[in-house]
Each structure stands twice: as C-alpha cells, then as structure tokens.
Amino acid sequence: MQIGNLGEVQNPPKPGVYMGMKSREPRSPVFGMMFYDLAASSHKGIRPGVYMGMKSREPRSPVFGMMWYELAASSHKGIRPGVYMGMKSREPRSPVFGMMWYELAASSHKGIRHWCDQNDNLATYGWLRHDGVTFGEQLITDNPHNITTSFIKTPGGEHGGHWTVRINVTTKGNAKVPFVLIWYGALDESLGAAAPHSRIWYEDGSILGHTPQLHNFRVNLVPNQGKLLHTSYSEAHAPGLHLLKEKFYALLKVERHSIFGKLAVLGADDELSKDKDINFVPIQMLVETPFSIDIVYTTEDLPTPPLKGEKYTKALEAKKTSFDIEFEEKFKLDEKGYPPHDVAIARAALANTLGGVGYFFGAGRVQSQYTREPVPYWRAPLYTGVPSRWSNDIQMDIAAHWLDLINVEGWIPREQILGSEALARVPKEFVVQSNAAANPPMLLIQLAHFVKIRPELFVSGSKHRSTLDRMFSRLQIRPELFVSGSKHRSTLDRMFSRLQAWYQWFQTTQKGDEPTSYRWRGREDDGLQLNPKTLTSGLDDYPRASHPSDIERHVDLRCWMYAAADAMMTIADVLHRDSSKYEATKEQLGDEELLNELHWSSHTQTYADYGLHTDGVKLVRQQPKNPSEGARVVRSVTVPPQPRLVTSAFGYVSLFPMLLKVLKPDSDKLGKILEDLDKPELLWSPYGLRSLSKSSPLYMKRNTEHDPPYWRGQIWIPINYLALSSLKHYASIEGPHAARAAELNARLRDNIVRNILNEYKRAGYLFEQYSGEDGKGSGCKPFNGWTALVVLIMADEY
C-alpha cells in the first residue's frame, strides 16, 4: 500500500464494525458482516429474482432480492386502482387499459372523467362486489347517468388468460341522450428502454399489442345494447400515464356532424415521430343511452373462448352469488340479524378494499445520513393495499412485497409512491422518505395475528412438542388442525430474517434516552406549527411535547414495541425458532411499574408522553420586516417549555396501554382508563371515540394557517377498532373490570356501526374520519382502507 501518493490502493480493514473492508478512496464501497442471518454486505451483486441478494450500506439497494409470493395464474390480470375503471397485469411492463367518459357538451378536459377525483363531485362510485382476483361489479352515479362496470377473468395459458369488462350506461327516466365513452390502451412511457419490443396499435376497430411478457394480445369492443352514433380513434404518443386525459383532449379535432353540428372527434397525433412511438390508443364512442358494451381482451395462447354477451351475463350472476355466499360464510352478518341493506354496505366496504389493491413499479426517493441529496431507491414492484381477512393468498402476497423493500439496516420506507400516475397525485414534500423514519409495525403484528387465527396454515411437523403444546394452550387451538408442507409456512419462514431485521431496526433507531423508553423520529420545529407534527406515528398532528427534543418519550411507540415483541415471539414459536429474547422484551415492556414510572401522571391519573412542553403557545400573524412581503402566521410561545408529562393532551395516545393490551386485566390503571373513556366531556360521543379530549387546549385547533385539525378531535375508525378489540379482550378475562369493559364494548360498537352505516346511506361513501360533534363524514372519500374495518366490527371479529 502506498502512503501519501496516488496509485493502486489495497483494501484495509474498515473500523467501527466487527468485520469490514473498504478502500481509502472517498467514494469507496464498503463491505461488512452482520450477525442476524443476513448475507455479508457487498456494493455490487444486486440480483432481482433471487431469494438471497447482496447489499451495500446505501439506503437504495435490496437486502435480500425479490421474494414475491406469487398468486395463481388467474390473478395475472388485475384491476388498476386510481381510475374509475382500468385493467393491467401484475408485471412492471404491463400495458394499461382504462375508461373515460364525458357529457357531449363538455367544454374542457376538466369535464372528462378518468382518474378517481373528489373534485368530480360524483354522487357515488365504488365496487359493490369484488373478490380481489377474478371478478368485480361497480356502480358509478354521475347524475343523471348510472354507469355499471364489471369484469371477469378467464384464467389459463402461459400469459394470464382472457378478461372481459362490461360497461352499461343508463340515464334517469330511461331517457335517450348522447353520451361520450372512451376505451383506451397505453404503454408506460417512463419505462423507456426497460420495456423493449413492446408495441400497441389500432386495427379494424380493435386495440392490438405485444409485450415480451404477454406476447400478442387483442382487445375487441363488442356492443350489446343501444346505438353507437359515431366512433373515432387515434394512435398517439403520450408523455406519461399521468397525462392520458390531457393527451386525449389535445387529440380532439372539430368536424361537422349531420345531427350534432360541430362534434369533437379524435384526430391524428401531430407529435408522432421516429423518436416517439405509438404508446396510446384511445377509441372514442358517441353513444345513445341506454348503452352496453363488452371490452374483450384475448391472448393468443388460450384456446378457450372469451366471455361475452349472454355467456358473460350468466357467468357474472354466478360470480355475484358465489361472492355473497362466501361473504356470509366469513362474516355471518345475515346470521347476526343485520338487514339486507346494511349487509350490502358491508359487502361494498370489503369490495372497495379489495378493488383498491394495486400493483405498482418504480423507484422511490430516499434520504439518509449517507447522502447529501435524495437518491433513488432500487426499482421494485409493490403489490399493496390493506391486508384482508378475505384471502390468505392476497394477505401474504402484500406482506412479501413490502418486506422486499427492506434494506440492510432493517428499514422499510414508510410510504412508496411508485410510477408516474402515483407521483402525479402526491405533493413533492411527501415523496422523499427518510431512513430514520418509522411507522407503527402493524404489518408485523398483522402477520402474527394471522398465525394466531389460522395456525393450521403455518405449523409444520410435530417436533418441538413443548413449543407446540405451549401454542395450543395459549392460542386455544386443536393439534389436529396443524398440517405440514404449507406454502404459507414456507413463505413466513423466508420472511423471518427480514422480520428480525425490521424489529431490530426499531429497537436500535427508535429507542429513547431512558431504558425501555422509545421516541418517534422526524419531528421538526419550523416555527410555524402550533405543535410540530409526528407523521411517523401515524397520528400526524396529535399534540405531543411542544418543543421536539431528544428527551421525549412516546407512550404509543412503547406500546407498539410491546406488541411487536409479542408478534415476534408468536412467529418464532410457530417456526420453531428461539423466541426467548422476544418473550423477555415483552415481559419487560409489559412491566406496569416501569411503564408507570415513565408515562403515568399521578396528578391527572392518565398516561402521557414526556418531553419539553408548554401549553402556552398560539398562532399569531407576524408583520414582515420588508413591507413588500406579506404577513405570515407563526407560532408564539408565551410560557417557556419545561421537561414534563404532556397531560393536557388526553386522547388516543393516552389509551395505548389499553388499546394494545399492555395492561393486566386487574390493573387499577385500566379501571381509570375505562372510567375516563365513558365521559362525554372527554372522548366519548354517540358516534365513536374522539381522537382528542374536548378539554384539551388544542382540541380542533389549526396547526398552521393552512393546516386544519386532523387528529385533534375527529373520530378515526382504526383506533376505535383497537379500542373495541381491547374492550372485548378485557371483557373475556375474569377480573374487576370485565363487566365494565363488556358494557362499554357493546355501546361503542353500536355507536360506530350505526354512524358509519347512516353516513353511507346519506352520502354514498365511507369517509376517512368522522366528526366528533355530529358524526358527519369528513376528509377523503371514498376512504375504504381502514374504515372498511366496519365489516369486522359488525362481525365482532378482532
């Protein structure tokens, strides 16, 4: 090795790790070893498609490679969420297909319906039934029109099989009116050279195409009912999937029509060139309602005839009947006495959750201490949505895709915005992910819950009998349910090293200054926020310590880590792994004396966060020093902060020791929480539990001039679901609080279900949140995700 001179540099050891190597060059790759079942790190060797990959310390490359849990071939074609109706396949270079429509009198592209958009002000839209794999049925009400869409997949062949989409359009009073309907096919421009040899074109009234994965395909348009007054098409180049509507509008040319006078129809694309191939083929249809058409996709390697016409009608009825039967078998709402209309709402809630599951591909943006500027994460697929009790396969598939985003540090990005369509919907400030930022480890807890409710899918063989016996006793299950060779168990076994790495990342990066304390990272005081947000907690603007600092202790995160330790113990047990360290952590975090020492206020008799805090804050309008600048609203601190418990913010965070079942059934602190839970002046309302007490100084207060209250009094269904789960838990265990917990559970459940159903009947949607004052829905709509938990609440399953 040469010293003080340029030349070939050998690889000296890398200090600070147990074993590592690097060169003396500033941009050197680093090589190192870790002990928890990870492969030795390497800058090179990123190998998608293998189960064990290699990884550098950069936050953007995969740690294990891809471990997709593939569904059956029948799921190859999937619904494309984010548009009112669309189809695509589950592979990165898939063509996309979709529907647009507009009134003949629409004067701008804003009148064209395409993306799901609250600003369209549709009376209602959403899936009525959807099994997540093979079929769905949707109703869209865009007054005065009702548009019913449905689809059925016909599996088979080596390239995903056929599918058929049916679109029915009717007008109130059975009026016969002109209506413009568009069906299109498109390729993703952003893939560029990553999608070689992919083509799409128009021929004889159909859309034809070829990709290396799907081979040759054809989309035929087959009218069933009504008049087709005029058709036009274009072969065009769109700059991206997020600009298809704008491109469509730009392609319109006005021509004379014998009946309608001036008519905007599709014309040639003047921007096509040698450098810009055809990637967008829209077909415009001017129809007279009522109108019905089948969109029939076929692949050349499947000889089975595609469904259309009367055969499709019969197949759709059979699918609907089968879905209704399976829904009742799983949730038993008819058996519980719910009227048909309420059951239909519950079916729609589940259907929209399944219909919202999507397949995305792209590279996220990440920021870490190793990078000055945000850098791309590796390009990866993500099959994602809210895990569902409906399908074991879908549930494990989604979990596997998220775990494939883990890096060598054990970090999983909080949010993934992949692909041009997703990026176009998300503000830039939310795109970049910090590798210091966490989110509640709900995926881990959900996997453990899956193991508990479906243990027969996971346990293999009969060795480690003592472990199995302990599980039989703890989970109250029968040994004869256990089977070997399960595909789910095999997948969970492959996931385990990732779960260990993720869990350990939480333990090392989110720990607090005090033993057994934890602190959410990512809080920043910009001088504008009344109370700096804690986005990583999932509770956004819920009041924490007024002045972020390293001394903070967050009671909700401590409880999440208790639940995470319990989850790891459960999963380790079922996989015959050593669970002792997880059990020890669970016992330590479940020690009520330690919990109380860190988070219990003897003065208010509540659990609370700890930090540098004052209630003496308010928003004031600050006059600028430069008269040419406008005044802005900033935070004013009237009383200096002190290290203390944040007892003035009684709300969801205060409930977490109960919500995640940390407290023992005979705990006097549990009794006090149950007592406070029932007070209307605090959290209780006829519609559910408020997020923040009405007595809190920040109840329903804006956080900035432009930031209205979010988790400061509104009713959120996921936390109410956790409340019901814990109340049922404590009601089922003999103890001094069992009767009170049972009584509160029954009343709260009735309030939540009644309000969600009534709001759906009134407004036609599930909402992101509900008012703590009058129960009215607010925030995003339709918001199915966690509000669809109403199905499990109605079924009384947690």
ZICOR-V109806 format. One record per residue. N is the residue number from 0. SS is DSSP state (@ for helix, = for strand, . for the rest). OMEGA is omega in whole degrees, -180 to 180 (999 if undefined). D_CENTER is the distance of its C-alpha to the mean C-alpha in whole Angstrom. Layout:
n ss omega d_center
N SS OMEGA D_CENTER
N SS OMEGA D_CENTER
This chain:
n ss omega d_center
0 . 179 52
1 . -179 54
2 . 176 53
3 . -179 53
4 . 177 54
5 . 178 51
6 . -180 51
7 . -176 49
8 . 176 47
9 . -177 47
10 . 178 44
11 = 176 45
12 = 180 43
13 . -176 40
14 . 176 40
15 . 174 38
16 . -178 36
17 . 176 38
18 . -180 38
19 = 179 37
20 = 173 39
21 = 175 39
22 . -179 42
23 . 180 43
24 . -172 42
25 . -177 39
26 . -176 37
27 . 165 37
28 . 178 34
29 = -177 34
30 = -177 34
31 = -177 34
32 . 173 34
33 . -170 31
34 . -172 32
35 . 172 29
36 . 175 29
37 . 176 28
38 . 175 30
39 . -175 32
40 . 177 30
41 . -179 32
42 . -177 31
43 . 173 31
44 . 174 30
45 . -172 27
46 . 177 27
47 . 176 24
48 . 175 24
49 . -176 26
50 . 178 25
51 . -179 26
52 . -180 26
53 . -166 28
54 . 173 26
55 . 178 28
56 . 176 27
57 . -175 26
58 . -170 22
59 . -178 21
60 . -172 22
61 . -177 21
62 . -177 22
63 . -170 23
64 . -172 22
65 . 178 20
66 . -176 20
67 . 175 18
68 . -170 18
69 . 171 19
70 . 178 19
71 . -177 22
72 @ -178 24
73 @ -178 23
74 @ -175 19
75 . 176 21
76 = -177 20
77 = 175 17
78 = -179 16
79 . -177 14
80 . 178 12
81 . 173 13
82 = -177 16
83 . 174 18
84 . 180 19
85 = 179 19
86 = 173 19
87 = 178 19
88 = -179 19
89 . 173 17
90 . -169 19
91 . -174 19
92 . -177 22
93 . 165 21
94 . 176 23
95 = 179 21
96 = -178 23
97 = -176 22
98 = 167 24
99 = 172 25
100 = 175 28
101 = 174 30
102 . -179 33
103 . -176 36
104 . -179 37
105 . -174 34
106 . 179 36
107 . -179 33
108 @ 179 29
109 @ 178 28
110 @ -179 29
111 . 178 27
112 = 179 24
113 . 175 21
114 = 171 18
115 . -172 16
116 . 179 18
117 @ -178 19
118 @ 174 22
119 @ 177 23
120 . 176 24
121 . 179 23
122 . 174 25
123 = 168 22
124 = 178 20
125 = -180 17
126 = 173 17
127 = 176 20
128 = 178 20
129 = -178 17
130 . 177 18
131 . -175 15
132 . -165 18
133 . -177 21
134 = 174 21
135 = 179 20
136 = -172 22
137 = 174 21
138 = 176 23
139 = 177 23
140 = 178 26
141 = -169 27
142 . 9 30
143 . -174 33
144 = 167 31
145 = 179 29
146 = 177 27
147 = 175 26
148 = 176 24
149 = 176 23
150 = 173 23
151 = 176 24
152 = 174 24
153 = -175 28
154 . 176 27
155 . -178 30
156 . -178 31
157 . -174 30
158 . 170 28
159 . 176 25
160 . -179 28
161 = 164 28
162 = 177 26
163 = 173 27
164 = 175 26
165 = 177 28
166 = 175 28
167 = 178 30
168 = 175 31
169 = 179 33
170 = -178 35
171 @ -178 36
172 @ -178 39
173 @ 179 39
174 . 176 40
175 . -175 41
176 . 177 39
177 = -175 38
178 = -178 35
179 = -179 33
180 = 180 30
181 = 168 29
182 = -177 28
183 = 168 27
184 = -177 26
185 = 173 25
186 . -177 25
187 . -179 23
188 @ -175 25
189 @ -179 23
190 @ 176 24
191 @ -177 27
192 @ 179 30
193 @ 179 27
194 @ -178 27
195 . 173 31
196 . 174 33
197 . -177 30
198 = 175 32
199 = -178 31
200 = 180 34
201 = 179 36
202 = 174 39
203 . 177 41
204 . -177 38
205 = 172 35
206 = 178 32
207 = 179 33
208 = 178 31
209 = 168 31
210 = -180 29
211 . -178 30
212 . -175 27
213 . -173 28
214 = -175 31
215 = 177 33
216 = -179 31
217 = 176 32
218 = 179 31
219 = 176 33
220 = -172 33
221 = 178 35
222 = 178 36
223 = -172 37
224 = 175 38
225 = -176 39
226 = 172 41
227 = -170 40
228 = -177 42
229 = 175 41
230 = 173 39
231 = -180 38
232 = 174 36
233 = 169 35
234 = -167 35
235 = 174 33
236 . 178 31
237 . -178 28
238 . 178 27
239 . 180 24
240 @ -179 21
241 @ -178 20
242 @ -178 24
243 @ -180 24
244 @ 179 25
245 @ 178 27
246 @ 178 29
247 @ -178 30
248 @ -180 31
249 @ -179 34
250 @ -176 35
251 = 177 36
252 = -178 40
253 = 174 42
254 = -179 45
255 = 177 48
256 = -174 47
257 . -177 50
258 . -172 48
259 . -180 45
260 = 176 47
261 = -178 45
262 = 178 42
263 = -179 39
264 = -180 38
265 = 177 37
266 . -179 39
267 . 178 39
268 . -178 37
269 . -176 40
270 . 177 37
271 . 179 37
272 = 178 39
273 . -178 40
274 . -178 37
275 = -178 35
276 . 175 34
277 . 174 33
278 . -177 29
279 = -179 29
280 = 175 31
281 = 174 30
282 = -179 32
283 = 179 33
284 = 170 35
285 = -173 37
286 = 172 37
287 = -180 39
288 = -1 37
289 = -176 37
290 = 179 35
291 = 180 33
292 = 173 32
293 = 174 31
294 = -169 29
295 = 177 30
296 = 178 29
297 = 175 31
298 = -168 31
299 . -175 35
300 . 180 35
301 . -177 34
302 . -179 37
303 . 179 36
304 . 178 36
305 . 178 33
306 . 174 32
307 . 177 34
308 @ -176 36
309 @ 179 37
310 @ 177 36
311 @ -180 32
312 @ 180 33
313 @ 180 34
314 @ 180 31
315 @ 178 29
316 @ 179 30
317 @ 179 30
318 @ -180 27
319 @ 179 26
320 @ -180 29
321 @ 179 27
322 @ -178 24
323 @ 179 25
324 @ -179 27
325 @ 178 24
326 @ 180 22
327 @ 178 25
328 @ -176 26
329 @ -172 23
330 @ 172 23
331 . -179 26
332 . 173 26
333 . -180 29
334 . -180 31
335 . 174 30
336 . 178 31
337 . 179 29
338 . -175 30
339 @ -178 29
340 @ 178 27
341 @ 177 25
342 @ 179 24
343 @ 177 24
344 @ 179 21
345 @ 177 19
346 @ -180 19
347 @ 179 18
348 @ 177 15
349 @ -177 14
350 @ -180 15
351 @ 174 13
352 @ 179 10
353 @ 179 11
354 @ 179 12
355 . 177 9
356 . -176 8
357 = 177 9
358 = -176 12
359 = 179 12
360 = 178 15
361 = 180 16
362 . 175 17
363 . 177 15
364 = -176 18
365 = 179 19
366 = 178 21
367 . 179 23
368 . -179 27
369 . -175 28
370 . 178 27
371 . -179 29
372 . 175 27
373 . 179 23
374 = 179 23
375 = 165 21
376 . 179 19
377 . 178 20
378 . -174 19
379 = 173 16
380 = 174 14
381 = 175 11
382 = -166 10
383 = 178 6
384 . 178 4
385 . 178 5
386 . -169 9
387 . 172 12
388 . -173 15
389 . -172 16
390 . 176 16
391 @ -178 17
392 @ -180 17
393 @ -178 13
394 @ -179 12
395 @ 180 14
396 @ 180 14
397 @ 180 10
398 @ -178 11
399 @ 180 14
400 @ 178 12
401 @ -180 10
402 @ 176 14
403 . 177 16
404 . -177 14
405 . 175 17
406 . -172 20
407 . 179 23
408 . -177 23
409 . -178 20
410 . 172 17
411 . -180 14
412 . -180 13
413 . -176 10
414 . 178 8
415 . 178 9
416 . -171 11
417 . 177 13
418 . -174 15
419 @ 180 18
420 @ 179 16
421 @ -179 13
422 @ -179 15
423 @ -177 17
424 @ -170 15
425 . 176 14
426 . -174 17
427 @ -176 19
428 @ 179 19
429 @ -176 15
430 . -176 15
431 = -179 17
432 = 177 16
433 = -179 18
434 . 169 19
435 . -173 20
436 . 179 17
437 . 166 15
438 . 178 12
439 . -175 13
440 . -174 13
441 @ 179 12
442 @ 178 11
443 @ -179 15
444 @ 179 16
445 @ 177 14
446 @ 179 16
447 @ 178 19
448 @ 177 18
449 @ 178 18
450 @ -177 21
451 @ -177 23
452 @ 178 22
453 . -175 23
454 @ -178 25
455 @ 180 27
456 @ -168 25
457 . -172 25
458 . -176 28
459 . 173 31
460 . -177 35
461 . 179 37
462 . -175 38
463 . -176 37
464 @ -180 38
465 @ 178 38
466 @ -180 34
467 @ 180 34
468 @ 179 36
469 @ 178 34
470 @ 179 31
471 @ -178 33
472 @ -175 34
473 @ -176 31
474 @ 179 29
475 . 180 32
476 . -176 31
477 . -178 34
478 @ -176 35
479 @ 177 36
480 @ -174 32
481 . 179 31
482 . 179 32
483 . 176 32
484 . -178 30
485 . 178 27
486 @ 180 25
487 @ 178 22
488 @ 179 24
489 @ 179 25
490 @ 179 21
491 @ 179 21
492 @ 178 24
493 @ 179 23
494 @ -164 20
495 @ 180 22
496 @ 177 23
497 @ 179 20
498 @ 176 19
499 @ -178 22
500 @ 180 22
501 @ 179 18
502 @ -179 20
503 @ 176 23
504 @ 176 22
505 @ -175 20
506 @ -176 24
507 @ -175 26
508 @ -177 24
509 . -180 23
510 = 178 26
511 . -179 28
512 . -180 32
513 . 177 33
514 . -179 33
515 . 174 30
516 . -178 28
517 = -177 25
518 . 173 24
519 . 174 21
520 . 173 21
521 . 177 21
522 . -179 23
523 . 179 25
524 . -179 28
525 . 179 29
526 . -179 31
527 . -174 29
528 . 177 27
529 . 175 28
530 . -174 26
531 . -176 24
532 . 173 21
533 . -176 19
534 @ -176 15
535 @ -179 15
536 @ -174 15
537 . -178 12
538 . 171 15
539 . -173 16
540 . 175 20
541 . -174 21
542 . 173 24
543 . 175 25
544 . -172 28
545 . -177 30
546 = -177 31
547 . 179 28
548 . -179 30
549 . -178 30
550 . -177 32
551 . 173 29
552 = -176 27
553 . -174 24
554 @ -180 25
555 @ 180 21
556 @ 177 20
557 @ 179 23
558 @ 175 22
559 @ -179 19
560 @ 171 21
561 @ -180 23
562 @ 179 21
563 @ 178 20
564 @ 177 23
565 @ 179 24
566 @ 179 21
567 @ 177 22
568 @ 180 26
569 @ -178 24
570 @ 178 23
571 @ 179 26
572 @ -174 28
573 @ 179 27
574 . 179 27
575 . 176 31
576 . 179 30
577 . -178 32
578 . -171 30
579 @ -177 32
580 @ 178 31
581 @ 177 28
582 @ 179 30
583 @ 178 32
584 @ 178 29
585 @ 180 28
586 @ -180 31
587 @ -180 32
588 @ 176 29
589 . 178 30
590 . -174 33
591 @ 179 33
592 @ 178 36
593 @ 178 34
594 @ -178 31
595 @ 180 34
596 @ -177 36
597 @ -166 33
598 @ -177 31
599 = 175 33
600 = 178 35
601 . -179 39
602 . -179 39
603 . -178 37
604 . 179 36
605 = 170 32
606 = -176 30
607 . 169 29
608 . 176 27
609 = 177 30
610 = 179 31
611 = -166 33
612 = 167 33
613 . 173 35
614 . -179 34
615 . 178 37
616 = 176 34
617 = 176 34
618 = 179 33
619 = 177 36
620 = -176 37
621 = 178 39
622 . -177 42
623 . 175 42
624 . 179 44
625 . -177 45
626 . -179 46
627 . 179 44
628 . 179 41
629 . 176 39
630 . 178 38
631 = 180 35
632 = -179 33
633 = 177 33
634 = 174 33
635 = 179 36
636 = -177 37
637 . 178 40
638 . -177 40
639 . 179 40
640 . 177 37
641 = 173 38
642 = -174 36
643 = 171 35
644 = -178 33
645 . -172 31
646 . -179 32
647 . -177 32
648 . 177 28
649 . -179 28
650 = -175 25
651 @ -178 21
652 @ -179 22
653 @ -175 26
654 @ -170 24
655 @ 176 22
656 @ 173 25
657 @ -174 25
658 @ -178 22
659 . 170 21
660 . 177 25
661 . -176 26
662 . 176 30
663 . -177 32
664 . -178 33
665 . -177 36
666 . 176 35
667 @ 177 37
668 @ 175 34
669 @ 178 32
670 @ 180 35
671 @ 177 34
672 @ 180 31
673 @ 178 31
674 @ -179 34
675 @ -178 32
676 @ -172 29
677 . -175 32
678 . 180 33
679 . 179 32
680 . 178 33
681 . -173 30
682 . -173 27
683 . 173 28
684 . 177 28
685 . -174 29
686 . -177 25
687 . -179 23
688 . 175 23
689 = 179 23
690 . -178 21
691 = -178 24
692 . 177 28
693 . 180 30
694 . -179 33
695 . 179 31
696 . -180 32
697 . 179 29
698 . 178 28
699 . 176 26
700 . 175 28
701 . 178 26
702 . 171 25
703 = 178 27
704 . -175 29
705 . -173 26
706 = -179 23
707 . -180 23
708 . -173 22
709 . 175 19
710 . -176 19
711 . 177 22
712 . 180 23
713 . 179 21
714 = 180 19
715 . -173 16
716 @ -179 15
717 @ 179 13
718 @ 175 16
719 @ 176 19
720 @ 177 17
721 @ 178 18
722 @ 179 21
723 @ 178 22
724 @ -178 21
725 @ 179 24
726 @ 177 26
727 @ 178 27
728 @ -177 27
729 @ 176 30
730 @ -175 31
731 . -177 32
732 . -180 33
733 . -179 37
734 . -176 38
735 . -175 39
736 . -175 35
737 @ -177 35
738 @ -179 36
739 @ 179 35
740 @ 180 31
741 @ -179 32
742 @ 178 33
743 @ 180 30
744 @ -178 27
745 @ -179 29
746 @ -179 30
747 @ 180 26
748 @ 180 25
749 @ -180 27
750 @ -177 26
751 @ -177 22
752 @ -178 23
753 @ -177 26
754 @ -179 24
755 @ -180 21
756 @ 180 23
757 @ 179 25
758 @ 177 23
759 @ 180 22
760 @ -180 25
761 @ -170 26
762 @ 179 24
763 . -176 22
764 . 159 18
765 . -175 16
766 = 178 15
767 = -177 13
768 = -179 16
769 = -178 20
770 . 175 23
771 . -179 25
772 . -177 28
773 . 177 28
774 . -178 25
775 . 178 24
776 = 179 20
777 = -177 19
778 = -177 16
779 = 173 14
780 = -10 15
781 . 179 14
782 . -173 11
783 . 174 10
784 . -174 7
785 @ 178 9
786 @ 174 12
787 @ 172 13
788 @ 177 14
789 @ 179 17
790 @ 179 18
791 @ 178 18
792 @ 177 20
793 @ 180 22
794 @ -178 23
795 . 179 23
796 . -176 21
797 . 999 19
